[in-house]
Amino acid sequence: MRFLPTRVHGIIDYLWGAALLASPWILGFAGITAARWIAVAFGLGAILYSLVTAYELGLLPVLPMPLHLVLDGVAGFILAITPWGFGFAGQVVWPFVLFGLFSVAASLVTRLQPARSPGRRSIHAAR
Protein backbone atom coordinates (compact mmCIF):
# COMPACT_ATOMS: atom_id res chain seq x y z
CA MET A 1 0.00 0.00 0.00
CA ARG A 2 1.44 3.34 -1.09
CA PHE A 3 0.52 5.87 1.58
CA LEU A 4 3.56 8.15 1.89
CA PRO A 5 3.09 11.48 0.04
CA THR A 6 5.86 12.39 -2.38
CA ARG A 7 6.44 15.68 -0.55
CA VAL A 8 7.23 13.80 2.68
CA HIS A 9 9.38 11.37 0.68
CA GLY A 10 11.29 14.36 -0.69
CA ILE A 11 12.04 15.69 2.77
CA ILE A 12 13.19 12.22 3.80
CA ASP A 13 15.37 11.97 0.65
CA TYR A 14 17.43 15.01 1.55
CA LEU A 15 17.68 14.11 5.24
CA TRP A 16 18.56 10.48 4.40
CA GLY A 17 21.21 11.57 1.90
CA ALA A 18 22.78 14.06 4.32
CA ALA A 19 22.71 11.54 7.19
CA LEU A 20 24.32 8.83 5.05
CA LEU A 21 26.90 11.31 3.79
CA ALA A 22 27.83 12.29 7.36
CA SER A 23 27.55 8.78 8.85
CA PRO A 24 31.23 7.77 8.52
CA TRP A 25 32.26 10.62 10.81
CA ILE A 26 29.23 10.55 13.12
CA LEU A 27 29.29 6.76 13.55
CA GLY A 28 33.07 6.43 13.61
CA PHE A 29 33.89 4.40 10.53
CA ALA A 30 35.60 7.14 8.48
CA GLY A 31 38.87 5.23 8.82
CA ILE A 32 37.49 2.35 6.75
CA THR A 33 38.15 3.67 3.24
CA ALA A 34 35.65 1.57 1.29
CA ALA A 35 32.87 2.11 3.83
CA ARG A 36 33.50 5.86 3.93
CA TRP A 37 33.46 6.31 0.16
CA ILE A 38 30.41 4.12 -0.34
CA ALA A 39 28.47 6.14 2.25
CA VAL A 40 29.60 9.40 0.63
CA ALA A 41 28.79 8.20 -2.90
CA PHE A 42 25.34 6.86 -2.02
CA GLY A 43 24.51 9.93 0.08
CA LEU A 44 25.55 12.37 -2.65
CA GLY A 45 23.88 10.24 -5.31
CA ALA A 46 20.56 10.28 -3.46
CA ILE A 47 20.72 14.04 -3.03
CA LEU A 48 21.60 14.58 -6.70
CA TYR A 49 18.86 12.42 -8.14
CA SER A 50 16.39 13.96 -5.68
CA LEU A 51 17.26 17.39 -7.08
CA VAL A 52 16.22 16.24 -10.57
CA THR A 53 13.10 14.29 -9.55
CA ALA A 54 9.69 15.47 -10.76
CA TYR A 55 8.17 15.97 -7.30
CA GLU A 56 7.51 18.86 -4.99
CA LEU A 57 11.12 19.18 -3.80
CA GLY A 58 12.92 18.63 -7.10
CA LEU A 59 14.72 21.67 -8.53
CA LEU A 60 14.94 20.40 -12.10
CA PRO A 61 11.97 18.03 -12.48
CA VAL A 62 13.11 15.61 -15.19
CA LEU A 63 13.23 12.22 -13.42
CA PRO A 64 9.76 10.64 -13.10
CA MET A 65 8.76 9.67 -9.57
CA PRO A 66 8.31 5.97 -10.42
CA LEU A 67 11.89 5.83 -11.73
CA HIS A 68 13.12 7.67 -8.63
CA LEU A 69 11.48 4.97 -6.50
CA VAL A 70 13.12 2.21 -8.54
CA LEU A 71 16.48 3.90 -7.96
CA ASP A 72 15.71 4.10 -4.23
CA GLY A 73 14.86 0.41 -4.07
CA VAL A 74 17.82 -0.82 -6.11
CA ALA A 75 20.30 1.51 -4.40
CA GLY A 76 18.95 0.52 -0.99
CA PHE A 77 19.38 -3.17 -1.73
CA ILE A 78 22.92 -2.64 -3.02
CA LEU A 79 23.78 -0.44 -0.04
CA ALA A 80 22.52 -3.12 2.37
CA ILE A 81 24.86 -5.76 0.92
CA THR A 82 27.98 -3.61 0.43
CA PRO A 83 29.64 -4.62 3.72
CA TRP A 84 29.96 -8.18 2.41
CA GLY A 85 30.58 -7.22 -1.21
CA PHE A 86 33.40 -4.84 -0.33
CA GLY A 87 34.88 -6.84 2.52
CA PHE A 88 34.30 -4.60 5.52
CA ALA A 89 31.53 -6.66 7.18
CA GLY A 90 33.90 -7.51 10.03
CA GLN A 91 34.21 -3.80 10.85
CA VAL A 92 30.91 -2.07 10.05
CA VAL A 93 27.59 -3.54 8.93
CA TRP A 94 24.50 -2.08 10.58
CA PRO A 95 24.57 1.47 9.20
CA PHE A 96 24.61 0.10 5.66
CA VAL A 97 21.93 -2.50 6.30
CA LEU A 98 19.64 -0.03 8.07
CA PHE A 99 20.09 2.82 5.58
CA GLY A 100 19.62 0.34 2.74
CA LEU A 101 16.50 -1.34 4.11
CA PHE A 102 14.99 2.04 4.96
CA SER A 103 15.46 3.09 1.34
CA VAL A 104 13.86 -0.11 0.06
CA ALA A 105 10.90 0.34 2.42
CA ALA A 106 10.44 3.98 1.40
CA SER A 107 10.43 2.97 -2.26
CA LEU A 108 7.60 0.52 -1.60
CA VAL A 109 5.29 2.80 0.42
CA THR A 110 5.62 6.12 -1.44
CA ARG A 111 2.90 7.26 -3.81
CA LEU A 112 3.82 7.16 -7.48
CA GLN A 113 2.61 10.65 -8.36
CA PRO A 114 3.02 14.01 -6.63
CA ALA A 115 -0.16 15.60 -5.25
CA ARG A 116 0.37 18.45 -7.70
CA SER A 117 2.59 19.02 -10.68
CA PRO A 118 6.14 20.04 -9.75
CA GLY A 119 7.00 23.63 -10.53
CA ARG A 120 3.37 24.78 -10.52
CA ARG A 121 1.99 26.88 -7.73
CA SER A 122 -1.41 26.09 -6.30
CA ILE A 123 -4.27 28.56 -6.53
CA HIS A 124 -4.06 29.13 -2.78
CA ALA A 125 -0.36 29.94 -2.91
CA ALA A 126 -0.98 32.80 -5.35
CA ARG A 127 -3.23 34.71 -2.89
VOBA-1610 file (N, C-alpha, C; in pm, whole numbers, padded with zeros to 5 digits, always signed):
BEGIN
Met+00084-00117+00000Met+00000+00000+00000Met+00089+00125+00000Arg+00064+00213-00093Arg+00144+00334-00109Arg+00074+00451-00041Phe+00119+00485+00078Phe+00052+00587+00158Phe+00137+00711+00182Leu+00267+00703+00158Leu+00356+00815+00189Leu+00352+00920+00077Pro+00312+01044+00108Pro+00309+01148+00004Pro+00450+01176-00051Thr+00456+01212-00176Thr+00586+01239-00238Thr+00656+01358-00174Arg+00582+01453-00123Arg+00644+01568-00055Arg+00719+01522+00070Val+00657+01434+00148Val+00723+01380+00268Val+00843+01296+00225His+00827+01217+00119His+00938+01137+00068His+01055+01228+00030Gly+01024+01342-00030Gly+01129+01436-00069Gly+01207+01488+00050Ile+01137+01522+00155Ile+01204+01569+00277Ile+01296+01458+00329Ile+01241+01337+00333Ile+01319+01222+00380Ile+01441+01200+00290Asp+01425+01215+00159Asp+01537+01197+00065Asp+01657+01282+00104Tyr+01633+01411+00126Tyr+01743+01501+00155Tyr+01803+01473+00293Leu+01718+01444+00390Leu+01768+01411+00524Leu+01846+01280+00522Trp+01793+01179+00452Trp+01856+01048+00440Trp+01992+01063+00372Gly+01995+01137+00262Gly+02121+01157+00190Gly+02225+01226+00276Ala+02184+01332+00346Ala+02278+01406+00432Ala+02326+01318+00548Ala+02234+01242+00607Ala+02271+01154+00719Ala+02368+01046+00673Leu+02342+00986+00557Leu+02432+00883+00505Leu+02568+00944+00472Leu+02567+01061+00414Leu+02690+01131+00379Leu+02774+01160+00504Ala+02712+01196+00612Ala+02783+01229+00736Ala+02811+01107+00824Ser+02747+00996+00796Ser+02755+00878+00885Ser+02896+00826+00912Pro+02989+00828+00818Pro+03123+00777+00852Pro+03188+00852+00969Trp+03166+00982+00976Trp+03226+01062+01081Trp+03142+01057+01209Ile+03011+01059+01195Ile+02923+01055+01312Ile+02929+00918+01380Leu+02933+00811+01299Leu+02929+00676+01355Leu+03068+00613+01371Gly+03171+00686+01333Gly+03307+00643+01361Gly+03368+00540+01269Phe+03324+00534+01144Phe+03389+00440+01053Phe+03457+00511+00935Ala+03492+00638+00953Ala+03560+00714+00848Ala+03697+00657+00814Gly+03756+00583+00907Gly+03887+00523+00882Gly+03883+00399+00794Ile+03765+00350+00764Ile+03749+00235+00675Ile+03720+00291+00536Thr+03822+00295+00452Thr+03815+00367+00324Thr+03695+00328+00239Ala+03676+00201+00215Ala+03565+00157+00129Ala+03431+00198+00188Ala+03414+00177+00317Ala+03287+00211+00383Ala+03261+00361+00375Arg+03365+00440+00399Arg+03350+00586+00393Arg+03307+00631+00255Trp+03376+00585+00151Trp+03346+00631+00016Trp+03213+00581-00036Ile+03174+00462+00006Ile+03041+00412-00034Ile+02932+00497+00030Ala+02946+00529+00158Ala+02847+00614+00225Ala+02841+00752+00159Val+02955+00809+00128Val+02960+00940+00063Val+02896+00933-00076Ala+02932+00832-00154Ala+02879+00820-00290Ala+02728+00800-00291Phe+02678+00711-00206Phe+02534+00686-00202Phe+02459+00807-00147Gly+02515+00874-00047Gly+02451+00993+00008Gly+02442+01105-00094Leu+02555+01133-00161Leu+02555+01237-00265Leu+02465+01198-00382Gly+02472+01071-00420Gly+02388+01024-00531Gly+02240+01045-00503Ala+02197+01011-00382Ala+02056+01028-00346Ala+02016+01176-00350Ile+02103+01261-00300Ile+02072+01404-00303Ile+02065+01454-00447Leu+02158+01412-00531Leu+02160+01458-00670Leu+02039+01411-00749Tyr+02001+01283-00735Tyr+01886+01242-00814Tyr+01755+01291-00753Ser+01757+01330-00627Ser+01639+01396-00568Ser+01622+01536-00627Leu+01733+01604-00650Leu+01726+01739-00708Leu+01664+01740-00847Val+01676+01628-00921Val+01622+01624-01057Val+01494+01541-01067Thr+01434+01508-00955Thr+01310+01429-00955Thr+01189+01520-00974Ala+01093+01473-01049Ala+00969+01547-01076Ala+00872+01528-00959Tyr+00906+01592-00847Tyr+00817+01597-00730Tyr+00831+01733-00665Glu+00761+01753-00559Glu+00751+01886-00499Glu+00885+01946-00459Leu+00984+01865-00427Leu+01112+01918-00380Leu+01225+01905-00482Gly+01192+01869-00605Gly+01292+01863-00710Gly+01315+02002-00769Leu+01441+02036-00795Leu+01472+02167-00853Leu+01463+02166-01005Leu+01499+02056-01066Leu+01494+02040-01210Leu+01415+01912-01237Pro+01282+01922-01246Pro+01197+01803-01248Pro+01199+01725-01380Val+01301+01641-01397Val+01311+01561-01519Val+01298+01411-01494Leu+01328+01364-01375Leu+01323+01222-01342Leu+01184+01187-01289Pro+01110+01100-01358Pro+00976+01064-01310Pro+00982+00997-01173Met+00881+01022-01093Met+00876+00967-00957Met+00886+00815-00957Pro+00816+00743-01045Pro+00831+00597-01042Pro+00975+00551-01064Leu+01049+00619-01151Leu+01189+00583-01173Leu+01274+00619-01051His+01244+00730-00986His+01312+00767-00863His+01295+00655-00759Leu+01174+00602-00748Leu+01148+00497-00650Leu+01220+00367-00685Val+01233+00338-00813Val+01312+00221-00854Val+01458+00241-00813Leu+01510+00360-00838Leu+01648+00390-00796Leu+01664+00374-00645Asp+01567+00425-00568Asp+01571+00410-00423Asp+01577+00264-00382Gly+01492+00183-00443Gly+01486+00041-00407Gly+01613-00034-00444Val+01661-00013-00565Val+01782-00082-00611Val+01904-00034-00532Ala+01916+00097-00515Ala+02030+00151-00440Ala+02026+00104-00295Gly+01907+00098-00237Gly+01895+00052-00099Gly+01938-00093-00084Phe+01897-00177-00178Phe+01938-00317-00173Phe+02090-00329-00186Ile+02147-00259-00282Ile+02292-00264-00302Ile+02364-00211-00178Leu+02316-00101-00123Leu+02378-00044-00004Leu+02376-00145+00112Ala+02266-00216+00127Ala+02252-00312+00237Ala+02351-00428+00228Ile+02394-00462+00107Ile+02486-00576+00092Ile+02631-00535+00073Thr+02660-00405+00066Thr+02798-00361+00043Thr+02898-00406+00149Pro+02862-00417+00277Pro+02964-00462+00372Pro+03026-00597+00336Trp+02945-00687+00280Trp+02996-00818+00241Trp+03061-00812+00103Gly+03004-00733+00014Gly+03058-00722-00121Gly+03192-00651-00127Phe+03216-00560-00033Phe+03340-00484-00033Phe+03434-00523+00080Gly+03397-00626+00154Gly+03488-00684+00252Gly+03507-00611+00383Phe+03414-00526+00422Phe+03430-00460+00552Phe+03322-00502+00652Ala+03258-00617+00628Ala+03153-00666+00718Ala+03205-00696+00858Gly+03332-00726+00871Gly+03390-00751+01003Gly+03410-00623+01083Gln+03396-00508+01018Gln+03421-00380+01085Gln+03295-00295+01102Val+03213-00288+00999Val+03091-00207+01005Val+02986-00270+00913Val+02867-00292+00969Val+02759-00354+00893Val+02628-00276+00907Trp+02586-00256+01033Trp+02450-00208+01058Trp+02414-00075+00995Pro+02499+00024+00988Pro+02457+00147+00920Pro+02416+00122+00775Phe+02490+00037+00706Phe+02461+00010+00566Phe+02332-00071+00550Val+02315-00169+00635Val+02193-00250+00630Val+02072-00164+00662Leu+02079-00084+00766Leu+01964-00003+00807Leu+01932+00108+00707Phe+02033+00180+00661Phe+02009+00282+00558Phe+01952+00216+00432Gly+02007+00102+00395Gly+01962+00034+00274Gly+01819-00015+00285Leu+01786-00083+00395Leu+01650-00134+00411Leu+01548-00021+00424Phe+01587+00089+00487Phe+01499+00204+00496Phe+01467+00256+00356Ser+01567+00262+00270Ser+01546+00309+00134Ser+01454+00215+00056Val+01474+00086+00072Val+01386-00011+00006Val+01242+00007+00055Ala+01224+00018+00186Ala+01090+00034+00242Ala+01024+00161+00191Ala+01099+00271+00189Ala+01044+00398+00140Ala+01002+00387-00006Ser+01077+00312-00084Ser+01043+00297-00226Ser+00913+00218-00245Leu+00879+00136-00149Leu+00760+00052-00160Leu+00634+00118-00105Val+00648+00220-00021Val+00529+00280+00042Val+00500+00421-00007Thr+00583+00476-00095Thr+00562+00612-00144Thr+00468+00612-00264Arg+00382+00709-00267Arg+00290+00726-00381Arg+00370+00749-00508Leu+00312+00707-00620Leu+00382+00716-00748Leu+00374+00853-00813Gln+00279+00934-00774Gln+00261+01065-00836Gln+00254+01173-00730Pro+00315+01288-00756Pro+00302+01401-00663Pro+00156+01447-00654Ala+00120+01510-00543Ala-00016+01560-00525Ala-00048+01669-00627Arg+00053+01744-00666Arg+00037+01845-00770Arg+00160+01844-00858Ser+00148+01901-00974Ser+00259+01902-01068Ser+00375+01982-01012Pro+00498+01929-01022Pro+00614+02004-00975Pro+00630+02133-01054Gly+00674+02237-00985Gly+00700+02363-01053Gly+00577+02449-01072Arg+00458+02398-01037Arg+00337+02478-01052Arg+00287+02516-00914Arg+00251+02640-00901Arg+00199+02688-00773Arg+00049+02658-00766Ser+00003+02632-00648Ser-00141+02609-00630Ser-00214+02742-00634Ile-00344+02737-00652Ile-00427+02856-00653Ile-00417+02929-00520His-00412+02854-00411His-00406+02913-00278His-00272+02982-00252Ala-00168+02934-00312Ala-00036+02994-00291Ala-00025+03131-00359Ala-00105+03155-00461Ala-00098+03280-00535Ala-00166+03395-00461Arg-00247+03366-00362Arg-00323+03471-00289Arg-00237+03545-00193
//
